[in-house]
Amino acid sequence: MNLLTKLFQFFINLLSPKTTKTPKATKNLTIPKTNSTKTSYDHVLEEAINLMGTWYKTSKKSSPNIPIKQVSKTTTPLSRIIKTRWSPKDKKWTYSNGESPTSKLEPGTLFDSCVIMSFEDFLQELKKQRRDIIAKLHNKRVYVLSTSREEYANKKCPRNYLEKFLWRQFTGKPRNFKNTLTEIQKLLGVKIYLIEIKNSAEIKRISEEFIIKFHESGLHRADSPFAAFAYITKSTLVTLDHDLISSSKKAKVKVKDFSKFLGKILGNSTLKKILREYSLSQEKDTHVVLMYGNRNSFNPRRRR
């Protein structure tokens, strides 16, 4: 008798009415007949016992043909950025999320530093064009280089539209590299791989070669790792830098101009708003001069 059978028997003994021993009958003693009809309580109890017995019999039957879905240990939440490092010892790229190491990274989409900052600055506008952006990515993984993280240090966001579009020195809140990548990941619904390029001798070698070849095209040391990585992995480089675009095309690297995409997203309404704010700022600047000036300040005959 196993544990489940004992449990059934326990409930039966607990719920069934207890029987009391009757004394032995004498010869001339007649025992009155008791009512043997079952009450509604007995019917409910009997039905419950039958149901439990049926369940017990069916549960004993094994079902080996039913596949059991196993959750992969390498499943990565979208809120986590996958750090990817090159191991000189194993000569493979290793992943922080437990993916199998590989000697070659598969093609994807590489965002340079300016594109990442554009996502931070125009996040609300880009959210409205989410489907178009995802369609252009062709469901590929997104790469960002550790170089962008370094470029983010001590950088600030634009305080308003004027700073955002006129490319003045930004005076807004400090930029946040990690939060921006998380927002991009939520927006696009893809995995983002942060590539630590420090230990990769191949990226360094190709980067130096590109600087020598395409220096006259405007390629400089800060941008050459992006072109080199895209070249090695056969990825598509997305940037706003026209010199980097020109150099990448000469290096036969797939490249997309993100500024054209931003222009389509923003449209005329945003540009009108920018011009309106700019004209207002010009008026404010003029009022400041008039307020703190005097008559001699605007007299063309005054001595200098």
Backbone torsions as a table, in degrees:
resi	resn	phi	psi	omega
1	MET	NA	117.9	-178.5
2	ASN	-84.2	-176.6	-173.6
3	LEU	-65.2	-40.8	-177.2
4	LEU	-67.8	-37.9	177.9
5	THR	-65.5	-39.6	176.9
6	LYS	-62.6	-36.6	179.0
7	LEU	-65.3	-42.4	176.5
8	PHE	-59.8	-45.2	-178.0
9	GLN	-64.6	-33.9	179.2
10	PHE	-64.5	-44.0	178.8
11	PHE	-66.0	-37.0	178.6
12	ILE	-63.2	-45.3	-179.9
13	ASN	-66.9	-32.4	-177.2
14	LEU	-73.8	-40.6	-174.1
15	LEU	-90.6	-24.0	-177.9
16	SER	-75.1	146.5	-179.5
17	PRO	-67.3	139.9	-179.7
18	LYS	-75.8	139.9	177.6
19	THR	-96.8	137.6	178.7
20	THR	-106.7	140.8	-179.8
21	LYS	-70.8	134.2	177.7
22	THR	-101.2	143.2	-179.9
23	PRO	-65.5	156.7	-179.9
24	LYS	-63.1	136.0	-177.0
25	ALA	-78.4	141.4	174.4
26	THR	-81.2	172.5	-174.5
27	LYS	-63.9	-46.9	-174.7
28	ASN	-92.4	7.9	-176.8
29	LEU	-93.0	131.2	178.1
30	THR	-106.0	133.8	-178.9
31	ILE	-97.4	125.3	-178.8
32	PRO	-67.5	143.8	179.1
33	LYS	-73.8	136.3	178.5
34	THR	-95.8	156.8	179.8
35	ASN	-75.5	116.3	-175.5
36	SER	-93.7	6.0	-179.7
37	THR	-73.0	142.9	-178.5
38	LYS	-83.2	141.0	177.4
39	THR	-84.8	170.3	177.3
40	SER	-63.1	-31.3	177.5
41	TYR	-63.0	-41.1	179.5
42	ASP	-66.6	-38.5	179.1
43	HIS	-63.7	-43.0	178.7
44	VAL	-63.3	-42.8	-179.6
45	LEU	-64.2	-42.5	-179.9
46	GLU	-65.3	-39.7	179.6
47	GLU	-67.1	-39.1	178.2
48	ALA	-64.2	-41.1	179.6
49	ILE	-64.7	-40.5	179.2
50	ASN	-64.2	-41.4	179.1
51	LEU	-64.3	-42.6	179.3
52	MET	-65.8	-37.0	177.6
53	GLY	-66.1	-40.7	177.8
54	THR	-63.9	-42.0	178.0
55	TRP	-62.7	-38.8	-178.4
56	TYR	-64.8	-40.7	-179.5
57	LYS	-66.7	-41.3	-179.1
58	THR	-72.3	-31.2	-179.1
59	SER	-71.4	-21.9	-179.6
60	LYS	-74.2	-22.1	-179.8
61	LYS	-74.7	125.5	-179.9
62	SER	-82.9	153.6	178.8
63	SER	-130.2	77.6	-176.3
64	PRO	-69.5	-18.3	-176.2
65	ASN	-81.1	-10.1	-178.6
66	ILE	-81.7	116.6	-178.7
67	PRO	-70.5	141.4	178.4
68	ILE	-102.5	120.4	-178.1
69	LYS	-75.9	122.7	179.8
70	GLN	-106.0	135.5	179.7
71	VAL	-84.8	127.1	-179.1
72	SER	-67.9	141.7	179.7
73	LYS	-73.7	-16.1	-176.8
74	THR	-92.3	10.0	178.8
75	THR	-67.3	127.2	-175.6
76	THR	-113.9	125.4	175.3
77	PRO	-62.8	147.3	-177.3
78	LEU	-65.0	-22.6	-177.9
79	SER	-76.8	-4.5	-177.2
80	ARG	-107.0	127.7	177.8
81	ILE	-84.7	134.6	-176.4
82	ILE	-88.7	109.9	177.6
83	LYS	-79.8	129.9	-175.4
84	THR	-123.3	124.3	-176.9
85	ARG	-126.0	149.0	175.4
86	TRP	-91.4	129.1	178.8
87	SER	-101.5	106.8	179.9
88	PRO	-61.5	-29.7	-178.8
89	LYS	-69.6	-49.3	-179.3
90	ASP	-88.2	-12.6	-177.1
91	LYS	56.1	45.4	179.4
92	LYS	-144.8	157.0	173.4
93	TRP	-85.7	130.8	179.8
94	THR	-111.8	148.7	-175.4
95	TYR	-115.7	144.8	-179.4
96	SER	-76.4	-14.2	-178.1
97	ASN	-96.1	4.5	176.6
98	GLY	93.3	5.6	176.5
99	GLU	-64.2	154.1	-178.9
100	SER	-64.5	132.3	177.6
101	PRO	-58.8	150.5	-178.3
102	THR	-141.9	149.7	179.7
103	SER	-81.5	-22.7	179.5
104	LYS	-131.7	136.5	176.3
105	LEU	-85.0	138.4	-179.3
106	GLU	-73.4	155.1	-179.7
107	PRO	-60.6	145.6	179.2
108	GLY	-153.8	-152.5	177.7
109	THR	-119.5	125.6	-178.5
110	LEU	-104.8	121.3	175.0
111	PHE	-95.4	129.1	174.1
112	ASP	-85.2	-180.0	-173.0
113	SER	-62.9	-39.6	-178.5
114	CYS	-64.4	-37.3	179.5
115	VAL	-67.3	-41.9	178.6
116	ILE	-61.4	-42.7	178.1
117	MET	-66.3	-33.2	177.4
118	SER	-65.7	-37.8	175.0
119	PHE	-61.9	-37.7	178.8
120	GLU	-68.6	-39.0	-176.2
121	ASP	-79.4	-35.0	-175.4
122	PHE	-115.1	32.8	-174.3
123	LEU	-59.5	-44.8	-177.9
124	GLN	-65.5	-39.0	178.2
125	GLU	-68.7	-38.4	-178.9
126	LEU	-70.4	-28.4	178.1
127	LYS	-62.0	-32.5	-180.0
128	LYS	-71.4	-20.6	-178.7
129	GLN	-111.6	30.0	-174.5
130	ARG	-57.1	-45.0	-176.8
131	ARG	-63.8	-40.7	-179.9
132	ASP	-64.8	-39.7	-179.8
133	ILE	-66.2	-45.5	-179.5
134	ILE	-62.3	-38.8	179.3
135	ALA	-63.6	-37.0	-179.2
136	LYS	-73.2	-23.7	179.9
137	LEU	-78.9	-17.9	179.0
138	HIS	57.2	36.3	175.8
139	ASN	57.8	32.6	178.1
140	LYS	-94.2	157.1	175.8
141	ARG	-68.1	154.4	-178.6
142	VAL	-108.5	131.0	177.3
143	TYR	-107.7	142.0	167.6
144	VAL	-133.6	145.8	-177.5
145	LEU	-97.6	153.6	177.3
146	SER	-62.8	-19.8	176.0
147	THR	-59.5	-37.9	179.2
148	SER	-65.2	-37.2	178.0
149	ARG	-62.4	-38.1	177.9
150	GLU	-69.5	-37.1	179.5
151	GLU	-69.1	-23.6	179.6
152	TYR	-72.6	-18.7	-175.9
153	ALA	-61.0	130.1	176.4
154	ASN	62.8	19.2	176.4
155	LYS	-92.5	151.9	178.5
156	LYS	-122.0	156.6	176.8
157	CYS	-82.6	158.6	174.7
158	PRO	-67.7	141.5	-177.1
159	ARG	-76.9	-30.7	-178.1
160	ASN	-154.5	-175.4	-179.0
161	TYR	-63.2	-32.8	-178.8
162	LEU	-62.9	-49.5	177.7
163	GLU	-64.9	-32.7	-176.2
164	LYS	-67.2	-39.6	-173.8
165	PHE	-103.2	-22.7	-179.9
166	LEU	-91.5	-1.1	175.9
167	TRP	55.2	41.3	173.1
168	ARG	-80.4	178.8	175.7
169	GLN	-69.3	121.0	-174.2
170	PHE	-73.0	139.9	-176.3
171	THR	-127.6	18.7	-178.7
172	GLY	-85.9	-154.5	-178.3
173	LYS	-71.4	157.2	178.9
174	PRO	-63.1	144.4	178.2
175	ARG	-72.9	151.0	-179.2
176	ASN	-129.2	105.1	-175.1
177	PHE	-64.5	-48.1	-176.5
178	LYS	-64.1	-46.1	-179.7
179	ASN	-64.1	-36.9	179.9
180	THR	-64.5	-43.3	178.0
181	LEU	-62.9	-37.9	178.4
182	THR	-64.8	-41.0	178.5
183	GLU	-66.5	-38.8	177.1
184	ILE	-63.2	-40.7	-180.0
185	GLN	-64.5	-41.6	177.5
186	LYS	-66.2	-39.0	-177.4
187	LEU	-67.7	-44.8	-173.8
188	LEU	-91.7	-21.5	-179.7
189	GLY	68.6	32.6	179.9
190	VAL	-126.5	163.6	176.0
191	LYS	-78.1	140.6	177.3
192	ILE	-114.0	127.1	-178.8
193	TYR	-107.3	117.3	176.8
194	LEU	-89.7	111.0	-174.2
195	ILE	-91.1	118.0	173.9
196	GLU	-86.5	106.4	-171.7
197	ILE	-90.1	-1.0	-172.7
198	LYS	-59.1	-41.7	-174.3
199	ASN	-91.9	0.3	-177.2
200	SER	-89.1	106.9	178.5
201	ALA	-69.8	-30.2	-179.0
202	GLU	-67.6	-42.7	178.5
203	ILE	-63.9	-40.6	179.1
204	LYS	-63.8	-42.6	-177.5
205	ARG	-65.8	-48.6	180.0
206	ILE	-65.0	-36.3	179.3
207	SER	-62.4	-43.2	178.3
208	GLU	-65.8	-38.6	178.5
209	GLU	-63.9	-40.5	179.8
210	PHE	-66.6	-36.1	178.9
211	ILE	-62.1	-41.3	-180.0
212	ILE	-68.3	-43.5	-175.7
213	LYS	-72.3	-40.4	-169.7
214	PHE	-117.3	25.2	177.6
215	HIS	-63.8	-39.1	-179.5
216	GLU	-68.0	-20.7	178.0
217	SER	-84.9	0.7	176.9
218	GLY	99.8	3.7	179.5
219	LEU	-74.7	127.4	178.7
220	HIS	-119.8	176.1	-169.8
221	ARG	-61.9	-32.7	-177.6
222	ALA	-71.3	-27.7	-176.8
223	ASP	-98.7	-19.4	-176.3
224	SER	-60.5	-34.5	177.1
225	PRO	-60.8	-32.1	179.3
226	PHE	-67.0	-45.7	178.3
227	ALA	-64.8	-39.4	-179.4
228	ALA	-65.9	-44.9	-179.5
229	PHE	-64.3	-44.3	178.8
230	ALA	-63.0	-36.1	179.0
231	TYR	-66.8	-45.4	-177.2
232	ILE	-66.9	-43.7	-175.4
233	THR	-91.2	-3.0	-177.1
234	LYS	58.1	38.5	179.0
235	SER	-92.6	168.4	177.0
236	THR	-97.2	121.9	-179.9
237	LEU	-87.7	128.5	177.6
238	VAL	-112.8	123.0	-175.4
239	THR	-152.2	167.1	172.8
240	LEU	-110.1	-5.8	-175.3
241	ASP	-80.3	115.6	-176.8
242	HIS	-68.4	-35.5	177.2
243	ASP	-66.7	-38.5	177.9
244	LEU	-67.9	-36.7	177.2
245	ILE	-63.4	-46.4	-179.6
246	SER	-63.1	-45.3	-179.3
247	SER	-65.6	-39.4	-179.0
248	SER	-65.7	-39.2	178.3
249	LYS	-63.6	-38.8	178.1
250	LYS	-68.5	-29.4	178.4
251	ALA	-85.6	5.7	-179.1
252	LYS	60.4	42.5	175.7
253	VAL	-104.2	134.2	175.9
254	LYS	-66.4	128.5	-175.4
255	VAL	-142.6	146.2	176.8
256	LYS	-128.0	138.3	179.9
257	ASP	-87.5	109.2	-176.6
258	PHE	-73.9	-20.7	-179.1
259	SER	-66.7	-35.1	177.4
260	LYS	-65.7	-38.1	179.1
261	PHE	-67.7	-39.7	177.4
262	LEU	-63.6	-39.9	179.5
263	GLY	-60.9	-39.6	178.3
264	LYS	-67.9	-36.1	-178.0
265	ILE	-70.3	-45.9	-173.9
266	LEU	-71.1	-43.7	176.1
267	GLY	70.1	-174.9	-175.7
268	ASN	-72.4	-30.3	-176.2
269	SER	-62.7	-42.6	179.3
270	THR	-68.7	-39.5	179.2
271	LEU	-63.2	-39.0	177.3
272	LYS	-63.3	-39.2	179.2
273	LYS	-64.1	-39.6	179.5
274	ILE	-64.4	-45.5	-179.5
275	LEU	-64.4	-37.1	178.8
276	ARG	-64.9	-44.2	178.7
277	GLU	-66.1	-35.9	179.7
278	TYR	-66.2	-41.5	178.9
279	SER	-65.5	-37.4	177.3
280	LEU	-65.1	-39.6	179.2
281	SER	-66.1	-35.5	177.7
282	GLN	-65.5	-39.7	178.0
283	GLU	-64.7	-40.3	179.3
284	LYS	-63.6	-40.7	178.6
285	ASP	-62.7	-38.1	179.4
286	THR	-66.5	-41.3	178.7
287	HIS	-63.6	-33.9	179.5
288	VAL	-64.3	-40.8	179.5
289	VAL	-65.6	-43.9	-179.3
290	LEU	-66.9	-34.1	-176.5
291	MET	-70.2	-41.4	-175.5
292	TYR	-98.4	5.5	177.3
293	GLY	-91.1	-178.5	174.3
294	ASN	-140.4	-178.9	-176.1
295	ARG	-62.6	-39.0	-178.5
296	ASN	-69.1	-23.4	-179.1
297	SER	-64.6	-29.2	-176.8
298	PHE	-110.9	13.8	178.7
299	ASN	-88.2	114.0	-176.7
300	PRO	-67.8	-16.7	-177.0
301	ARG	-90.5	-5.1	-176.1
302	ARG	-68.0	151.3	-178.4
303	ARG	-69.9	143.7	177.7
304	ARG	-112.7	NA	NA
